[in-house]
Amino acid sequence: MAGGGNLITLVAALIGVGVVAQILSDRFRIPSVVFLLASGVILGPEVLGVVGPDSFGNALSAIVGLSVAIIVFEGAFHLRIDRLRQAPTATVKLVTVGAVIAFVGTTVVVHYALGAEWAVAALIGALLVATGPTVITPILEVVPVRSRVGAALETEGIVNDVTAAILAVVIFEAISQDVRAPGELFALFTERLGTGIVVGLAVAAVVFYALRYVDLSPGNAPQNARLLVLGGALVAYGAADAVATEAGIAAVATAGILLGNADVPYEEEITDFKGDVTLIVLSFVFIALAALLQFEYLLGLGLGGLIVAAVVAVLLRPLLVFVSTQGDRFTREERLFMSFVGPRGIIPASVATLFAVEFRAEGMPEAASILVGTVFLVIFLTVALEAGFARQIAEFLDVIPMRVIIIGAGNVGRTLARRLEGRGENVVLIERDVNNVEKARNAGLTVHHGDGTDTEVLRSAGAENAKIVATTTGDDDVNLLVAQLAESKFSPETILARVNNPDNVDAFEDLGVRAISSVDATAMAFDDYIERPSLVNWMSAIGHEGEVQEIEVTSDELVGKTIADIGPKLPPRCLIALVSRDGETIVPDGGCTLERGDRITFIGDNESVAEALDFAHPSKN
């Protein structure tokens, strides 16, 4: 066992390396787990030898356990029930049907590809069900996918972390105690899950009561609130684990979900604090566990190990995703993204490491080697390929939508959000009125309850990644303040503002804001109905039968060609209505020649316009 001074130095060094890994992640837009695993391998016995199996003595299991408790609690705390409404059916299927497909499929392939006993194969299958917030959250931080995709992946990770850990413990005890009866196995599983849920409920209730009704000392209330929540998470884990092994994971997940969705004071301070603590423990655990791996475990698997990893990542994952999302609102590209972004994380690594020690102590070295080698091989390959190239996968599949933040979920805001979402854009509404929030949620829209004039509310809704901020409230003062905040703090490409009093238009335009006067817009609509009724009737169908879209020309098939040349190549029932170049927009004739970078406007039916967009700008896909 390492001396006290050496151990402190080692832990401090690993945390420092983890912080550097996070900075590199932010700099290169690559999930931090890629850098953390690479750091662990470099520091481990196979390269530099700074960290080894004996570096932490007998303290590693306790350190890993408490760290996992904090990580799972952090992920669960961020899991909002209102986000689950984005894809409830798919979410339920992913953690039930999808988990069963992953478990059974992995068990079978491990048994036949590696020759492992069925019980050991089932243990590996149970562990590899888990994806987990430790790998999914860093991916979603650098790949801003639609809310329904993020909600499904986050929920799957948190819930499957719990079920995978408990199921693995049940199977491990079945191996150790030679338990085979299905009834006994089911009892072991429900005992741990039930214990975790009960303890989590109790701890969440106590912490909530203390936060809401106990004087936390006004001068230090935010700090005390943070410490109370962190302490509650650790107590929930320790108490449940003392009653039943691995029940602690279920306890912290339960407590995290309940407190995260409760109206607790100092929520922002608690969230920021937990995020920083989680970053530190995540860095330490990932590096420490990766450093314990010896390459001989991986090499000993041979071709069979690669077959297992390939089946898990390329066959089983897409199968369970497509089965689970069948009939839901996900596009084919979103389902493919979810299929190829499902890396495994901390729970499989930590639990496999601890079980391997037990197997060796019980005289089962072959089972230990297969367990550790298979789990870590899948983790390394899925993290390196799926997490490392997550952004490239998302860009190739075109699942990173234009994020639009709309302040105001009244009639105007909700109508605009529905139209944009109908075109596949990622829209988040911000609204402080509870009734409007409920109306938006009932309409299936993503809405953030808060004050749009608050910088932190805008940031939490995703304004940092927004291309467009549109403020649609009935109060010009609010709209002007939001426009000023968006411009000064987040600098989106476009800021749009509803102006209720025409006299205020100049104030908005002086800020560089696109001002839309309600009075002028209404008058123009009346004028259009009087003078151009056929056009208005057709325009009212946009988003349903008809469509108008503007896009930049990047295709070699269009550059240097005239409108007359291009016309026969366009889909039927579609034409180029406008061409914009250098700030000038014209209605083109047949002799108009397109240049790279021109912006053209297609008009036609939905399907034809969609095909024309691909034709004009293939790099979009």
N, C-alpha and C positions, 0 to 999 in steps of 0.2 A: 504493500500500500504506500502511495506517495506521501511524503511528509506534509505537514500542515502548510508550511510556507510554499513548497512547490505546488501543492494543490491549488492554493489561492492564486498563485502566479499563472498556473495553467488555465484556470477558469476565467480569469481576467483576460488572458490572451485570446481565448476562444470567443469571448464576448466581443473583444475588439475586432477580431477577424469578421465576426458576424455583422458588425456595424458597417465595416468596409464593404462587405458583400451587399448590404442593403443600398449603400450609396451607388455601387456599380449597377445594381438593378435599376435604380431610378435614372441613372445616367444613360444606360444602353437600352432601357425599356425591355429588359429580360427578367422573368420572375426570379426573385431572390433565391429560391430553393436550388436553382441550378448552380449558383456561385457557392452556396452553403455546402452542398454535397461535394463539389469539386474541392473546396477547402478542406473538408474532412478527409478525403482520400489523400490529398497532398500532405496533410499533417500526420496521417496515420502511419502504421508500421511498414506499409508497402513502399513509401516514398521517403519522407523525412524522419519518421519515427518519433515525432514529438509527443504524440498521443498513442497509447496502446491499451490493451485489455486490462492492465493492472494499474492504469494511471489514477483511477478513481476509487480503487479498493472496493469495498462493499457498499459504498454510498451511491453508486450509479443508479441502481433501481429506484431508490427513493427520490433522487434528483429528477430522473426521467418521469417518474409518476407524477410528482407535483408540477413539473413543467407542462406535461400533457394536460393536466387539470386546468391550468391557466389558459392554455391554447384553445382547448375545446370550449371553455367558458366564454372566451373572447368571441369565438365564432358564433356560438349560440346567442350571445347578447346582441349581435348584429342582425340576427335572423328575425326580420319583422313579419308579423302575420299578414299585414296588408300587402307585402311583396309576394307572399305565397298565393295570393289571389290571382297573380299573373298567369300561373300555370298549375292550378291545384291538382288536376287529374294526372298530369305527367309527373308531378312531384310524388304523389302517392305511389304511382306505378314504379318509379325509379327505386324507391326504398323498399318495395315489396317484390313485385314481379322481377324487376331488374336485379335486385340483390340475389334472388333465388337463381336466376340464370347465371350470374357471375359465380356464385358459390358452387353450383352443381357442375357447370362447365369447367371451371378451374380444377375442381377435385378430380374429374375424369381425366383431363389432359395430364395432370401431374402424376396420376397413378400409372397411366400407360406410357407416357414419354420418359419418365424418370424411374419407373419401377418401384415407386414408393408404396408402402402399405396404405390401404384405404383410409385408415384413421389418420395417418400423417398427412396424406393427400387432402383429407377433409380439413385438417387444421390449417394447411397452407391456403386452401380454398376460402376458408372463413376470413383469414387475415387479408387476403387480396380483394375482398369485397369493398374494403374501405378506400375511398379517395381522400377525403378529409379537408378541413379548412386550411390546414397548414400548407397545402399545395394549391388548392383552388383559389383561395383569397389572393395570394401574390399574382396569380395569372389574371384574375379579374381586375386587379389594380392597374395592369398595363394593357389589358385588352377590354375596352369599354363596350361590351356586347349589350344587346337589349336586355331590359330588366327581366323579362320572362326567362331568358336563358340563364342569366346570373342567378336568379332566385332558385331555379331548378337545380343548378350545379351546387350552389351553396347548401341547400337543404339536403340534397343527396349526400354531400360530404359529411355534414354534421350528424345526421341520423345514422348513416352507415358506419361512421366511426364507432358509435355506441353499439350497434347490433353486432358489428364485426368483432369488436373487443370481447363482448360478452360471449358470443358464440364460440370464439377461439378458446376462451377459458373453459367453457363447458366441454369442448372436445378434448382439450389438454387433460382435464381431470378424468374424462372418460378413458383416455389412454393410460394415465398414471394409476387409476383405481380399477381399471378393467371393467368399466361400466358400459353395458351394451343395450340395456332395455330402453326403448324410446320414451317410455313414461318417465324414467329417472332423468334422462337427458333434458326433457321438456321442463321437468321440475327445477333442475339446476338453472336453466335459462330464465324461467319466469321468476325464480327467487332473486336472481341478481338484478334483472330489469326492474322488478317490483320494488326491491330495496332502494335502488337508485332513484326511482321516481318519487317514492315516499320521502326519502331524505332530502332530495332536491326541492320538493314542495315545502317541506318544513323550513329549510334554510332560507328559501326565497321569501316565505311569509315573514320570518323574523327580520331579515334584512330590509324588506319593504316597510315593515312597521317602524323600524328604527330610523329609516331615512325620512319617513313622512311625519312621524309623530313624536320623535325624541329630539330634545335639544342637543344638537351636535356641536355646540359652542359656536355662536355666530361668527367669531373671528376666524376660526379654522374649519368652518363647516364643509367647504368643498374638499379640503384635504382629508378630513375625517370620513366623508362620504366615500371617497376613493378607497381609503384603507378598509372601510367596513365591507365594501363590495368584494375587494380582493381577498380579505380574510374569510368572508362567507364562502367564496369559491373553494378555497383550500380546506375549510372545515367540512363542506359538503363532500368533497372528495375523500378526505381522511375518515370521516364518520361512516360513510357508505362502504368504503373499502374494508374498514374494520369488521363490518358485519358480514360482507360477502365479497370475495376477491373480484376486482374489476367492476364492481357495482358503482365505484366512484365516478367512472366515466359517464354513466347514465345520470348520476346525481348532479354533476356540474352542468351537463347539457340541459337538464330540466330546469335547474335554477337560472341558468343563463337565459333561456328562452322566456321564462316567466318575468324576470326582472327587466329584460330588454324590451318587452312589450308593455310593461307597466309604466305609469306616469310617475317616474321617480324624480326627485329634485337633483340638480347638478348633473344631469345626464351627459351633457357635453364634456364636462371635466372628467367624469368617470370614463367616458369612451376614450378620450385622448390619453389618459393615464394608462388604461388597460392596454391600449394599442402599443405604447412604448414598452411596457413590461413584457407583453407578448413577443415583441420583436427581439428582446434580449434573450428570453428563454428559448424561443424558436431557434435563434442563431446557435445557442449553446447545444441544444439537443440534437439538431441536425448534424452539426459538425462532429460532436462527440460520438454519435452512433455510426456515422459514416467512417470515422477513424478506427472503429473497432473491427471493421470488415477486413478479412484477409482474402486475397485474390484466389487462394487455393480453393475456397468454398465455391467461387464462381466457376473456375476452370474445371473443378470436379464434376460439374453438371454436364459438361460436354454439349453436344448438339441438342440433347433433350431439353436443356435449360433454355436455349434459344427458341425451341419449338413452343415451350410453355409461354415464354414472354410474347412471342408472336401471336399465339392463339388468344391470349388474354387481351392484348392491345388491338389486334387487327380483326379478330373474329367475334369474340364474346362481347367486347365493349360496343361495337356498332350494333350488334344484334339486340342487346338489352336496351340500348337507347331508342332504336327504331320501334321496337315492340312497345316500350313504355310511352313513347310520344305519339303513337298512332292515333289519328283522329283529333289531335290537339292543334293549337294555333301555330306550331313551329313550322318554319319553312324547311325545305329539303336541305338547304345550306346550313341552317342552324342545327339541324339534327346531325349533319356530318361533322360540324364543329364540335358538338357535344360528344360525338363518337370518338374523335381523335384527340380530345383533350380530357383525359381522365387519369392523370398520374396518381400513383400511390404515395402515401406520406408517412407521417410520424408513427401513427398507431401500429401499422404492420411492422415497421422497423423496430420500434421499442419492444413490443410484445414478443416478436420473434427472437430478439436478442435475449430476453429474459427466459423464454421457454427453452432456448438452446442450452443455456447454462444448466437448467433443470434436467434436460435430457442427458447431458454428459454426466451429471452427478448420478443419474440412475442407470448408467452403463449403456446408453443408446447414442453413441457418437455419430453413427450413420444418419439417424433421424435428425440429429442436431445440424449436421452439415447440409443435408437436403433442405431443411427448413430455412436456415439462415441464407444459404446460397440462392435458393429460388426467390425468396421474398426480396432480398436486396438486388438481385439481377433485374427483377421486374421494376423495382423502384428506380434503379439507375437508368434503365432504358426508357421508361415512361417519362421520368423527369427530364432527362437529356433531350429526348425527341419531342415529347408532347408539350412539356412546359417551356423548354428552350425555344421551340419554334411556334409557340401558341399564337403570337401576333402575326407571324407570316401565314399560318394556317387560316387565321381569321380574315386577313386581307385577301388571300387567294379565294376564299369562299364568299367574300364580300358580306360578312356578318357584323362589321363595325358600322353601325348606322350613324347618320347625322344626328347628333344629340341636340334636341331643342328643349329649352327651358321656357315654360309659359307661366308667368305670374298672374294669378287670377283664374279660378276654376268656376267662374260664373258661366252664363250661357255662351258668351263669345269664346272664352278660353276652352270650354269643353268641346264646342263645335270645331274649333281650330285643331284641337288635339285629336279628335276622331278622324278628321280629314287627313292629317299628317300620318297618324298611325296606320290608316288604311293604305298608305303608300309605303309602309314598311319603315318609317322613321322612328327613332327612339325618343319619345316625348315624356317629359316629367313636368307635371303641374305643381305649382306652389300655391297654397291657399290657407288662410288663417281661419275662415269661417267654417265651423264644424259641419253645418248643413251642406255647404257646397262640396266639402271634402267627401261626405258620404255619397252625394249624388255622383261625383266623379268616379268614386270607387265602384258604385253600383253599375256604372256604365263600362266598367272594365278598364278604366284608365289608371295610370300610375300617378299618384298624387302624394305630395310631401306636405304634411301639416305644419305650417309655420308662417312667419312674417317675411314676405319677399323683400322687405327693405332691410333685413338683417343679413349682413355679409356671411355670417356662419351658416345661416339657413340656406342661402344661395350655394355656398360651397358644399354643404352636405347633400344637396340635391344634384350635384354634379356640374355646377356652372364652370368649373375649371376645364372640363372637357367639352363644353357646349360650343357648337358653331353658331347657334342662333339663340338669342334671348329675346323673348317677346313678352311685353307687359300689357295686359288686356283689361285691367281693372277699370271701374267707372270713376276713379279719382285721379285727376291729372297730376296732382302733387305726388301721389304714390308712384305713378308711372314715371314721372320725371326723376324721382329719387332712385328708383330701381335702375333706370337707364344710366344715371351717373355712376352708381355703384358698379354696374356691370362693366362699364367702359374703363373705370379706374382700377378695378380689382381683378377682372378676369379677361378683358379684351377679346370677346368673341368676334367672329368674322362679321356678324350682322346683329344690330340691335333694332328691334321694331317696337313701336309704342302706339297704343291707342290714345288718340287725343279727343276728349269729349267736348272741349270748348275750342272752336276754330281759332280764336284769338291766341291760343297757346302754341300753335304749330311752330312759329318762329323759334320759341324757346327750345323746343326739342331739336329742330334742325340745326340750331347753332351748336349743339353737342355732336352733330354728325349722326343723329338718330333718324331712322326712317319713320316719319310721323304719318299715321293713318287717321285722318279726321273722320269721326263717326258721322258728322253732319254731311261732309262732302261725299263720303262713301255711300250714304243713304240716298242723297240726291242723284248721284251718278247711277245708282241701281234703278231708280225711278226713270231716269232719262233713257237708260238702256232698254227697259221694258217698253217705253213709248216708241223709241226709234228703231230698236233692233230686237224685237221679240223672239225671233227664231234663234239668234245667237245666244240670247239670255237663257232660253229654254235648254239649249244644248249645254251651255256652261254650267247650268245647275246640275247636270248629270255627271260632271267631272268627278272622278273617283269611283263611279259606279259603272256606267257604260263607256263614257268618253274620258279622254285624258289629254292634258297639255303638260309637256315637260321640257325643261331647258337643260342642255348639257354641253360640255366642252368637247370639241372635235380632237380626237387623238388617233383615229384609225387611218392607216395608210390608204384604205379603200376610198376615203373621202377627200384627203388632202390633195389639192391641186385639181380636183374634179369640179365640173360645173353642176348646177342644180339639175340641168337637163340630163347630164350623164348619170347622176345619182338616182333620179326619180324611178327608173325601172328596177333598181336594186332594192328599193325600200319595200317593207311589207305592205300588203294591200291595206286600203282604208287608213293611210297615214301619209302626211306630207310635211315638208319643211315650211313653216309659216313665217319665221323671222330669223335673221342672221345679225349677230352683234359683234362688232370689231372696233377696238380702240374707243369704246364709249359711245359708238354710233350704232343704232339699230335700224335695219331696213327690212322691207318686204322684198325678198329676192325674186328676180326674174330667172328665166332659164339659163342666161349667160353668166350668172353670178358664180365666181370661182371661190371655193372654200379654202381657207388656210388653217394650218395647225394652230390651235388655241382659240379659234372662233367659237362663239357660243351660239348654238342653233336651237330653235324652239320647234319641237314636233307637236303636231296636233292630229288626233285620230282616236280610234277606240283603244281600250286598255291594253289588250294583247299586242296589237300592232305597234303601239308606242313603246311598250316594253322591249320588243324585238329590235326596234329602231335604236333605242338607247344602247343596247349591246353592240349594234353595228357601228355606231358613231364613236363609242368610247369603250373598246374591249378591255382596257386595263382595269376597268371598274370591277371586272370579274376575275 
